[in-house]
Amino acid sequence: MYKWEEKETHKPFQLIDSDLFYFAILKINDSDYRFYIKTHHLISDAWTMNSIVNQVMDNYSRLVKGESIDYMKKPSYVEYIMKEKDYFNSKKFVKDKMFWSNIFDDVPEISTLKTKNEDMKTTETKRKPFTIPASLASKINKYCIGNRMSIFTFFLSILVIYINRITLKEDIVIGTPVLNRSNYREKNMLGMFISTIPIRIKVDDCLDLTSFIQKVSKEWLVFLKHHEYPHQ
């Protein structure tokens, strides 16, 4: 099963005249079944995948209990497309454009953790997970709660400090994904919403760690207000 899954996952989608999703039910034996979901990032994001899995599990649970399935139609992604079109003609679009133009009125030097390799001709990537010990995770949680900061801005700040220390650059830009679903209806839509915000942070060596993270937290909230703007 795992060999089949790996092989199927590595098959690229045909973008023209082809479905950008694939579903399969795998029967291991009479009491053991699996379901497989594969979607292209053009039509889905992590939230979409989570919604699909939750809906499948909810329907299965209802069937097992002999309950009826709720076939209520979900909000359409077309609503979001129309909302984007309206945004492009709005005052908010103009304000967002002005905000980002001011943030990047000059272009900082590129900060990278890896030197470019001329032989790299593929977009294939690898992921290496790290598990934080429970005792350390508990300390980080208490620290963030005590200083009214999020886990996200804590790790974002740590990453900025790390890049600053190994590159000696004080003006650093990091791209980070945002959910980009602004209301309940959009959270019930299946589709590609996720966006990337380029956060520009200038390191101030005069600040202690807590003060720096609080500074990053405030700046992050400001960036977040303008996340709808398409940076391309």
N, C-alpha and C positions, 0 to 999 in steps of 0.2 A: 504494500500500500504506500509506504513512504517513498519507494523508488518511483512508483507511478506518479505520486504527488509532485516529486521534484522534477520529473521529466515534463509533466503537464505545465507546471509553473514556469518553466524556462521557455515554453513555446511563445513566441511573440504574437501579438494580435495583428491581424491585417486591418489597417485603418479604413480602407475604402471598401464599401459594399459588404460589410461584415459586422456581425454583432461584436460589441466591445465588452461582453460579459460571457461567462460560462459557469454553469451549475452542474453538479453531479452528486448522485447518492451512491455510496459505496456499501455493499453488503459484505461484511466479514463473515458472519454466520447468522443463524436465525434470531439471535438476540443482540447482535452487535452491528450497528450501522453507523456510518459517518457521512457527513455532507461536506462537499468541497465547493468553495466559491472563489471565482477569479474574475476581477473586473479591471478595466483599464483606468488609469489615473485621469484620463480626459473626462470620464463620466462619474467618478467616485473619489471619495477621500476616506480617511480613517473613520470619521464619524458615520459615513454611509455604511461602511462595512460593519461597524458596531450595531447600527440600526437594523441591518438585514439579519444579522445573527440573532438579535433580541426578538425580532418578529418571528423568525423561524421557530425559536425555542418557545415563545409564547403560544404560537399556534399548535405546536406539538403537545405542549402541556394541556391545552384546552381539549384537544382530541382525546388524549389519554383519560381525562376526567369526564369525557362524554359531553363537554360543553360546546356551544356553537362558536364558530370563528367569526371575529369582527372583520368584515370585508369593507369597512368604511374607507372610502377613497382618500388616499394621502394627498397633501398639497403638492402641486406640480412644480417642477424645477423651472417651468416656463415663467412662473410668477417672478422668480429671482432674475431671470434674463430681462424681463420687462422693467423690473426695479433698477437694474444696472443701466438700462437705456435712459431712464428718467434721471438717474444720478449724473450721467454725463452732461445733462442739460440743466443741472441745478447750481445754486449758489454754493452749496457745500463742495462740489467738485472744484470750483474756482478757488475756494479757501484752502482745500487740501493741496491743490497744485502749488499755490503760493507757499504753503507751509514747507512742502518738500523741496521746493526751489530754494528756499532760504536755508534749509538744513544742508543741502548739497550745493551751495553757491560756489564752493570749491570742492575739488575731489581729493580725498585723502589718499595717501600711498597705500597700496594693497598690503594687507597683513595676511600672511598664510603660515600654516604650521608645517607645510611640506613644500619643498622645492619642486618646480615643474619638471616633469620627465618628458623629454622629447618623444619617447617611444610610446607614450600613453595615447592610444587611439580607440579607446572603448569607454563607455559610460558605466560599465559593470563595477559594482561596489561590494564592499564587505562590511559587516557590522560586528563589533566586538563588545559584548555586554560586560558591565562590571556591577557587582553587588556590594552595596554599602553595608557594613556590619550593623546589626540592629542597634547596638549601643551608640554608634556614631550617628545613625539616622535619628535616634531619639534625641540626641543632643542638638542636632541641626533643627529638628522640629521645634524644640523648646526655645532655641535661639530666635528662630523666625517669628514664633508667636509672641515672645517677649518683646521683640523690637518692631512688631506690626509690619512684617514684610512677608512676601510669598516665597515659597520654595523655589519657584521659577526665577525670580529676580536674585535670589541668593546665588544660585548656580550660574546665572548669567554674569553676575558680578565677578564670581570666582574665575570664570573663563576669561573675562576681559583682563583681570589682573594677571592671569597666567600668560596670556598673549603679550601683554605689556612687558612682563619680566623676561621672556625669551626673545622678543624682537626689539625691545627698547623703544617701541612706538607708543606714543601717548594718545593718538587719535585713531580709534578703532571702530570699524563697522562690522556688525554681525547680523546676518540674516536669520530671522526666526519665524516659524510658521504661526499663524493665528487661525482660530476656528472660522471666523468670518460669517457666522450665523448669528444675526442680530436679534431674532425674535423666536417665539414658540413655533410658528408655522415653518420657518426655515429649518429649525431643529428637527422637524418631522419630514423634511424633504430628503430625497435621495439625489445626490449629484455632487459635482465638484465645486466646493465653496472655498476650501482652504487657501489662504493667501500668505505671502511672505513679507515681513516688514524689515527693512534695513535699519537697524538701530545704531546710531552714531554716538559713541561715548568717548569723552575725553577724560583720561586718567589724571587725577590730582593727587600727587604723592603726599600732599599736606594733610589729607583726610585719613582718619583711622578707618578700619574695615567697616564698622557699623555705619558710620556717616557716609561712606562711599556707596554702600548697598542702598541706603535710604535715598541717596541722590539718584541712583540708577532707577529705583522704584518710581520716583516722581517723574523722571524723564520717560520711562516706559509707558506710564499712563497717558502722557501727552502724545507720544507716538501712536498709541492705540486709538486715539480719537480720530486719527487721519488714515486708518489702515485700509480704507476702501479704494484709495487712489491706485490706479494701475501703473506700476513703476516702469513697465516696458515702454 
